[in-house]
Amino acid sequence: MLNSPDFLTDGLHFRPYIFDSIRVEKIATWDEVNSLLSSGLIDYPRIRVASAGNEYSRSYNGFLRYSLSERGERRPRLVPGVLHKAMRNGCAIIIDHCEAFFPGIRTLTGEISATLGCRAWANLYVSPKGPSGFGCHFDDHDIFAIQIHGSKRWSIHAPTYHSPNRGDKSFHLPSPNGKPLKEHVLSAGDALYLPFGYWHDVEAVSDISMHVTIGLDFARKLDALKLISEEPAKDRFFRNKINYSMTEFEARELKERLVEAIRDLDMEKFLARLFEQRLEKGTKFNFPTF
């Protein structure tokens, strides 16, 4: 997917981009999904339902039943009939961080992370025909949406709030009106790259759809500032208390010393360290050695 000729030079970070001819059978299959749903390994909120038109879907976990094993373990069990009913009522089934369960998705997120220098994770969506569970919105991170089964229409609008920070929510802002910037119908084997901030509204046009959305979290300039802010702590001046009896002098001296401290920093070194941090893996163990 990342081998498309102009994606890295003309698509990444800049504009929506369409991929095709992806071998989705290597990413996830219905057999894998059904096996996970039947396994008793997944619990709410790792699995959830969502529909913009059904209020009950928020925080709803009535599709789960729990039992105790002979050893007193609490075991979750998904009830197929309740999930089927939720889908008939327009709800999508969502499995968050599904790379933990699907080897093909885990391999893909690893390749994307290593190639693009970002953190990557994946959510899987099983949707009935009709609008998505989220309405028109933007994300605070870039995404790849890969259609595994069926078809979905993506209506894309230009950003109105550029470069959203992590945690910025689109529901605080009015959604765009008028004709979409682009419309794409993704069929099995197609994928869409969307930079953060682009509004999008999604609708399944087949009776049932399955797609995987891979989130991409790139380093931000604000991340560099946080890293740089650790340096002044080495200087006693910055560790000292503020004297509010002479605020004007304190403010002037603080600003001058801060400018001086930043001027002497090796910024390329900080950016390189930040890049390495984005590629750090989770906690590792080395049993049987300890």
C-alpha positions in Angstrom: 0.0 0.0 0.0 2.8 2.4 0.9 4.6 1.6 -2.4 2.2 3.8 -4.4 4.4 6.0 -6.5 3.4 9.4 -5.3 1.8 8.8 -1.9 4.9 9.6 0.2 5.8 12.7 -1.8 2.4 14.1 -2.8 -0.2 12.5 -0.5 1.1 12.0 3.0 0.2 15.0 5.2 -1.1 16.9 2.2 -4.4 15.5 0.8 -6.8 12.6 0.7 -5.4 9.7 -1.3 -7.0 6.5 -2.7 -5.4 3.1 -2.9 -6.7 0.0 -4.7 -5.9 -3.6 -5.3 -5.0 -4.3 -1.6 -4.9 -8.0 -0.7 -7.3 -7.6 2.2 -7.5 -11.4 2.9 -4.0 -10.9 4.5 -5.4 -8.2 6.8 -8.5 -9.7 8.3 -11.2 -12.2 7.4 -14.7 -13.0 8.5 -13.5 -16.3 10.0 -11.1 -14.4 12.2 -13.8 -11.9 13.3 -16.3 -14.6 14.1 -13.7 -16.6 16.0 -12.8 -13.6 18.1 -16.5 -12.8 18.8 -17.0 -16.4 20.0 -13.8 -16.6 22.0 -14.8 -15.0 25.3 -11.6 -12.9 25.1 -13.1 -9.6 24.4 -15.1 -7.3 26.7 -16.7 -3.9 26.8 -15.4 -1.2 26.0 -12.9 -3.0 23.8 -16.0 -4.0 21.8 -18.8 -1.5 21.5 -21.7 -0.4 19.3 -22.3 3.1 18.0 -25.0 4.9 16.0 -25.5 8.6 15.6 -29.3 8.0 15.4 -29.7 5.8 18.5 -29.0 7.4 21.8 -29.1 4.0 23.6 -26.0 3.0 21.8 -23.9 5.3 23.9 -22.2 3.3 26.7 -24.5 0.4 25.8 -23.1 -3.0 26.7 -26.3 -5.1 26.9 -24.9 -7.4 24.2 -22.7 -9.0 26.9 -23.4 -11.6 29.5 -21.1 -12.7 32.3 -20.6 -16.0 34.0 -18.1 -17.3 36.6 -15.8 -20.2 35.9 -15.2 -23.0 38.4 -12.2 -21.0 39.6 -14.3 -17.8 40.1 -13.1 -16.1 36.9 -15.5 -13.6 35.4 -16.0 -14.5 31.7 -17.6 -12.3 29.1 -19.9 -13.8 26.5 -21.3 -11.9 23.5 -24.9 -12.6 22.7 -25.3 -12.8 18.9 -29.0 -12.0 18.9 -28.5 -8.7 20.7 -25.7 -7.7 18.4 -27.8 -8.6 15.4 -30.7 -6.5 16.7 -28.3 -3.5 17.3 -27.2 -3.8 13.7 -30.7 -3.9 12.5 -31.3 -0.7 14.4 -28.4 1.0 12.5 -25.5 0.4 15.0 -22.0 -0.5 13.9 -19.9 -2.9 15.9 -16.5 -1.6 16.7 -13.4 -3.5 18.0 -10.8 -1.0 19.3 -7.1 -1.7 19.0 -7.9 -4.8 17.0 -4.2 -5.3 16.1 -4.0 -7.2 19.4 -6.2 -9.9 18.0 -5.5 -10.1 14.2 -2.0 -11.0 13.1 -2.4 -9.4 9.6 -3.5 -6.1 11.1 -0.7 -6.2 13.7 1.8 -6.7 10.9 0.4 -3.9 8.8 0.4 -1.4 11.7 4.0 -2.3 12.5 5.0 -1.8 8.9 3.2 1.6 8.7 4.8 2.7 12.0 8.3 1.8 10.9 7.9 3.3 7.4 6.2 6.6 8.3 7.8 7.2 11.7 4.6 7.4 13.7 2.5 5.5 16.2 -0.1 3.3 14.5 -3.1 1.4 15.9 -6.3 0.0 14.3 -10.0 -0.3 14.9 -12.3 -2.7 13.1 -15.9 -1.7 12.0 -18.7 -4.0 11.1 -21.6 -1.9 9.8 -25.1 -2.4 8.4 -26.3 -0.5 5.4 -26.8 3.2 6.1 -25.1 6.1 7.8 -22.1 5.6 10.1 -22.4 5.8 13.9 -20.5 9.1 14.1 -22.1 11.6 11.7 -19.9 14.2 9.9 -16.7 14.7 11.9 -12.9 15.1 11.8 -10.2 13.1 13.6 -7.3 14.6 15.6 -5.0 12.2 13.7 -4.4 10.9 10.2 -6.1 7.7 9.1 -6.0 4.9 6.6 -9.4 3.3 6.0 -9.2 -0.1 4.4 -12.3 -1.7 3.0 -12.3 -5.4 3.8 -15.9 -6.4 2.7 -18.8 -4.6 1.1 -18.8 -1.0 0.1 -18.8 2.4 1.9 -19.3 5.9 0.6 -17.0 8.6 2.0 -18.0 12.2 1.7 -15.0 14.4 2.4 -15.0 18.1 3.3 -12.1 20.5 3.6 -10.8 21.3 7.0 -12.4 24.3 8.8 -10.2 23.9 11.9 -6.7 23.2 10.7 -4.1 20.9 12.5 -6.3 19.8 15.4 -4.4 19.0 18.5 -4.8 15.6 20.3 -8.1 15.6 22.1 -9.7 18.3 20.0 -13.3 17.2 19.2 -15.2 18.1 16.1 -18.6 18.1 17.9 -17.6 21.4 19.4 -17.6 23.0 16.0 -20.3 23.4 13.3 -20.0 20.8 10.6 -19.5 22.0 7.0 -22.4 22.7 4.7 -22.6 22.4 1.0 -21.2 20.0 -1.6 -18.4 17.7 -0.4 -14.8 18.3 -1.6 -14.7 14.7 -2.8 -16.8 11.6 -2.7 -15.4 8.1 -2.9 -17.1 4.7 -2.8 -14.6 2.2 -1.3 -15.1 -1.4 -2.3 -13.2 -4.4 -0.9 -9.5 -3.9 -1.7 -9.7 -0.1 -1.7 -8.3 2.2 0.9 -8.4 5.9 1.7 -5.8 8.0 3.4 -7.1 11.1 5.1 -5.0 13.8 6.9 -6.2 15.0 10.3 -8.7 17.8 10.2 -10.6 16.7 7.1 -14.3 16.4 7.8 -15.9 13.1 6.6 -19.2 11.4 6.6 -19.4 7.7 6.0 -22.3 5.5 4.8 -22.3 1.8 4.1 -23.9 1.2 0.7 -23.8 -2.6 0.9 -26.0 -4.7 3.2 -23.0 -5.3 5.5 -19.6 -3.7 5.5 -16.3 -4.4 7.3 -13.4 -2.0 7.2 -10.3 -1.3 9.3 -9.3 2.2 10.2 -5.6 2.6 11.1 -4.9 5.7 13.2 -1.5 7.5 12.6 -0.1 9.7 15.4 2.8 11.8 14.1 5.1 13.9 16.2 3.9 17.5 16.6 5.9 20.7 17.2 4.2 20.9 20.6 5.8 17.5 21.4 9.2 19.1 20.7 8.3 21.9 23.1 7.5 19.5 25.8 10.8 17.7 25.3 12.7 21.0 25.3 11.0 22.1 28.5 12.9 19.3 30.4 16.2 21.1 29.7 15.7 24.2 31.9 15.1 21.9 34.9 18.9 21.4 34.9 19.4 25.0 35.8 18.8 26.1 39.4 17.3 29.4 38.2 14.3 27.7 36.6 13.9 25.4 39.6 13.7 28.3 42.0 10.4 29.9 43.3 8.8 32.9 41.8 9.0 36.0 43.9 5.6 37.7 43.5 6.7 40.7 45.5 8.7 41.8 42.5 6.7 40.4 39.6 7.8 42.9 36.9 11.5 42.1 37.5 10.8 38.3 37.8 8.8 38.3 34.5 11.5 40.2 32.6 14.4 38.0 33.9 12.4 34.8 33.3 11.8 35.7 29.7 15.5 36.7 29.1 16.8 33.6 30.7 14.4 31.4 28.8 15.3 32.9 25.4 19.0 32.5 26.3 18.4 28.8 27.2 16.6 28.0 24.1 19.1 29.8 21.8 21.8 27.5 22.9 19.9 24.2 22.3 20.7 21.8 19.5 17.3 21.6 17.9 18.2 19.0 15.4 19.2 16.7 18.3 15.9 17.2 20.0 13.9 16.5 16.8 15.9 13.3 16.3 15.2 12.2 19.9 11.5 12.9 19.4 11.5 10.8 16.3 13.1 7.9 18.1 10.5 8.2 20.9 7.6 7.9 18.4 9.0 4.6 17.4 9.5 3.2 20.9 7.6 -0.1 21.4 5.7 -1.1 24.5 7.1 -2.7 27.6 9.2 -5.8 26.8 10.0 -8.8 28.9 12.9 -11.2 28.4 11.8 -14.4 30.3 13.3 -16.8 31.1 16.1 -14.4 31.9 15.4 -12.1 34.8 
